[in-house]
Amino acid sequence: MAGTALRGRLTWRVATVSAVREETQTARTLVLDVPDWPGHLAGQHVDVRLTAPDGYRAMRSYSIASAWPSSPAGGAKVDLTVEQVPDGEVSPYLGQVIGVGDPLEIRGPVGGWFVWRPEQPGPIQLIGGGSGMVPLMAILRAAELAGRQPDVRLLYSVRRPESVLYAGELARSKSEIAFAYTREGPAGERIGRIDAEVLARSAWSPDVGATVYVCGPTPFVETVADLLVAAGHDPAQVRTERFGPSGGGR
Ligand SMILES: Cc1cc2nc3c(=O)[nH]c(=O)nc-3n(C[C@H](O)[C@H](O)[C@H](O)COP(=O)(O)OP(=O)(O)OC[C@H]3O[C@@H](n4cnc5c(N)ncnc54)[C@H](O)[C@@H]3O)c2cc1C
């Protein structure tokens, strides 16, 4: 049976874009209908494959933003949120060109470590930078569906308020959310990167024993993980996902 499940995840499926939501000026969410979707865990990602008319292929990874089941009624909806990299190969297509009704080849879900399961005990600390917020949103949504709002804290590093993904939903969330603005922020807010003091103020303290999920660009993840360990968090409890530049054609 395990072999069958694995084959299922490694199979390319043709999803259909059923809706598009603009998140910011440079990011949007593609809502996908996926035939025979096996379901996913919050924190997992999919591989996306684009094929040009001449047969050239490019493959990239995108985290799943939706919790599973994605609505109280279930349903095989997979949300991907893509931040456009101006000179990128794949993200401008996903961010500007593809539209409702278009097909998109995906494979997955992928990943078994950077995940949160509803039966997992204990507090949850989410720390995201930029589009690293995407899998954290799936975890936040899944934890809230499970009624775990008091367990969840999110620290979200973002350039400016207009760059915040899922801003409306985060504003309505009952979890504890803090922002670290790196370029511009609301009047009176500190501007700067996450440091030891920001962590001490906004994150669960190490003695709480939270599972910590850190996601973002590679230098962000490395800096934050080092700060966490220096502050006394158990390295075994710190899970990381890096959004470094990814593969070429396949
Ligand atoms: C597990 C995982 C999950 C991810 N989830 C998300 C997500 O949810 N949302 C999201 O927006 N992104 C996510 N990413 C990032 C995503 O996979 C892509 O890397 C991103 O969209 C950029 O792809 P691109 O094809 O547009 O850019 P690319 O063409 O890959 O270019 C990226 C950058 O690298 C530079 N570059 C490219 N090729 C070269 C080269 N040969 N030499 C020098 N520089 C080069 C480009 O100039 C550009 O600045 C994830 C990555 C991983 C690994």
PDBQT file of the ligand as one rigid body, heavy atoms in Angstrom, charges set to zero:
ROOT
HETATM    1  C1  LIG A 301      10.509  23.764  -1.128  1.00  0.00    +0.000 C 
HETATM    2  C2  LIG A 301      10.299  25.080  -1.843  1.00  0.00    +0.000 A 
HETATM    3  C3  LIG A 301       9.069  25.712  -1.760  1.00  0.00    +0.000 A 
HETATM    4  C4  LIG A 301       8.874  26.931  -2.406  1.00  0.00    +0.000 A 
HETATM    5  N1  LIG A 301       7.657  27.547  -2.278  1.00  0.00    +0.000 NA
HETATM    6  C5  LIG A 301       7.449  28.746  -2.865  1.00  0.00    +0.000 A 
HETATM    7  C6  LIG A 301       6.204  29.425  -2.713  1.00  0.00    +0.000 A 
HETATM    8  O1  LIG A 301       5.289  28.935  -2.048  1.00  0.00    +0.000 OA
HETATM    9  N2  LIG A 301       6.041  30.629  -3.331  1.00  0.00    +0.000 N 
HETATM   10  C7  LIG A 301       7.039  31.191  -4.074  1.00  0.00    +0.000 A 
HETATM   11  O2  LIG A 301       6.820  32.282  -4.634  1.00  0.00    +0.000 OA
HETATM   12  N3  LIG A 301       8.244  30.570  -4.236  1.00  0.00    +0.000 NA
HETATM   13  C8  LIG A 301       8.453  29.367  -3.655  1.00  0.00    +0.000 A 
HETATM   14  N4  LIG A 301       9.660  28.724  -3.821  1.00  0.00    +0.000 N 
HETATM   15  C9  LIG A 301      10.655  29.314  -4.760  1.00  0.00    +0.000 C 
HETATM   16  C10 LIG A 301      10.346  28.812  -6.179  1.00  0.00    +0.000 C 
HETATM   17  O3  LIG A 301      10.599  27.411  -6.264  1.00  0.00    +0.000 OA
HETATM   18  C11 LIG A 301      11.200  29.482  -7.258  1.00  0.00    +0.000 C 
HETATM   19  O4  LIG A 301      12.550  29.390  -6.896  1.00  0.00    +0.000 OA
HETATM   20  C12 LIG A 301      10.838  30.943  -7.475  1.00  0.00    +0.000 C 
HETATM   21  O5  LIG A 301       9.467  31.060  -7.856  1.00  0.00    +0.000 OA
HETATM   22  C13 LIG A 301      11.724  31.558  -8.585  1.00  0.00    +0.000 C 
HETATM   23  O6  LIG A 301      11.580  30.775  -9.745  1.00  0.00    +0.000 OA
HETATM   24  P1  LIG A 301      11.741  31.433 -11.183  1.00  0.00    +0.000 P 
HETATM   25  O7  LIG A 301      11.763  30.325 -12.163  1.00  0.00    +0.000 OA
HETATM   26  O8  LIG A 301      10.753  32.530 -11.405  1.00  0.00    +0.000 OA
HETATM   27  O9  LIG A 301      13.137  32.116 -11.081  1.00  0.00    +0.000 OA
HETATM   28  P2  LIG A 301      14.521  31.511 -11.610  1.00  0.00    +0.000 P 
HETATM   29  O10 LIG A 301      14.538  31.532 -13.093  1.00  0.00    +0.000 OA
HETATM   30  O11 LIG A 301      14.794  30.219 -10.929  1.00  0.00    +0.000 OA
HETATM   31  O12 LIG A 301      15.474  32.620 -11.047  1.00  0.00    +0.000 OA
HETATM   32  C14 LIG A 301      15.583  32.882  -9.645  1.00  0.00    +0.000 C 
HETATM   33  C15 LIG A 301      16.695  33.863  -9.403  1.00  0.00    +0.000 C 
HETATM   34  O13 LIG A 301      17.917  33.244  -9.675  1.00  0.00    +0.000 OA
HETATM   35  C16 LIG A 301      18.580  33.974 -10.675  1.00  0.00    +0.000 C 
HETATM   36  N5  LIG A 301      19.125  33.012 -11.635  1.00  0.00    +0.000 N 
HETATM   37  C17 LIG A 301      18.437  32.099 -12.332  1.00  0.00    +0.000 A 
HETATM   38  N6  LIG A 301      19.254  31.391 -13.100  1.00  0.00    +0.000 NA
HETATM   39  C18 LIG A 301      20.490  31.875 -12.864  1.00  0.00    +0.000 A 
HETATM   40  C19 LIG A 301      21.760  31.556 -13.343  1.00  0.00    +0.000 A 
HETATM   41  N7  LIG A 301      21.953  30.583 -14.235  1.00  0.00    +0.000 N 
HETATM   42  N8  LIG A 301      22.828  32.261 -12.890  1.00  0.00    +0.000 NA
HETATM   43  C20 LIG A 301      22.661  33.247 -11.990  1.00  0.00    +0.000 A 
HETATM   44  N9  LIG A 301      21.463  33.592 -11.487  1.00  0.00    +0.000 NA
HETATM   45  C21 LIG A 301      20.398  32.907 -11.925  1.00  0.00    +0.000 A 
HETATM   46  C22 LIG A 301      17.590  34.853 -11.362  1.00  0.00    +0.000 C 
HETATM   47  O14 LIG A 301      18.202  36.028 -11.821  1.00  0.00    +0.000 OA
HETATM   48  C23 LIG A 301      16.590  35.105 -10.281  1.00  0.00    +0.000 C 
HETATM   49  O15 LIG A 301      16.918  36.246  -9.553  1.00  0.00    +0.000 OA
HETATM   50  C24 LIG A 301       9.906  27.524  -3.171  1.00  0.00    +0.000 A 
HETATM   51  C25 LIG A 301      11.149  26.886  -3.255  1.00  0.00    +0.000 A 
HETATM   52  C26 LIG A 301      11.343  25.688  -2.591  1.00  0.00    +0.000 A 
HETATM   53  C27 LIG A 301      12.704  25.031  -2.710  1.00  0.00    +0.000 C 
ENDROOT
TORSDOF 0
